[in-house]
Amino acid sequence: MADEAEAVRLANDSDYGLVGTVVSGDAKRARAVCRRLRTGVTWYNSEQIPLVQASWGGFKHSGIGRELGPWGLAGYLEVKHIIGPVLD
């Protein structure tokens, strides 16, 4: 691999984008690469542990929305507005 830009291009050159992992001795650089990856979840320098408090879902053909956390709950809710006179 020639450089970081090529690595990001190769990683993003996919029809899918569920998860990704970046390993680097430079945490700031790893976070910058994570932001450039088209994945729903990206870990850097850590174990691949899904957190139930955070959303789970991918980009592109990886998934049809988000699960877990408030994003997953939103799919089961319906919004209802009740409007009446300003002064009842």
PyMOL commands that set and color helices and strands:
alter all, ss='L'
color gray80, all
select helices_A, chain A and resi 4-12+27-36+69-74
alter helices_A, ss='H'
color red, helices_A
select strands_A, chain A and resi 16-17+19-22+41-44+59-60
alter strands_A, ss='S'
color yellow, strands_A
deselect
rebuild
show_as cartoon
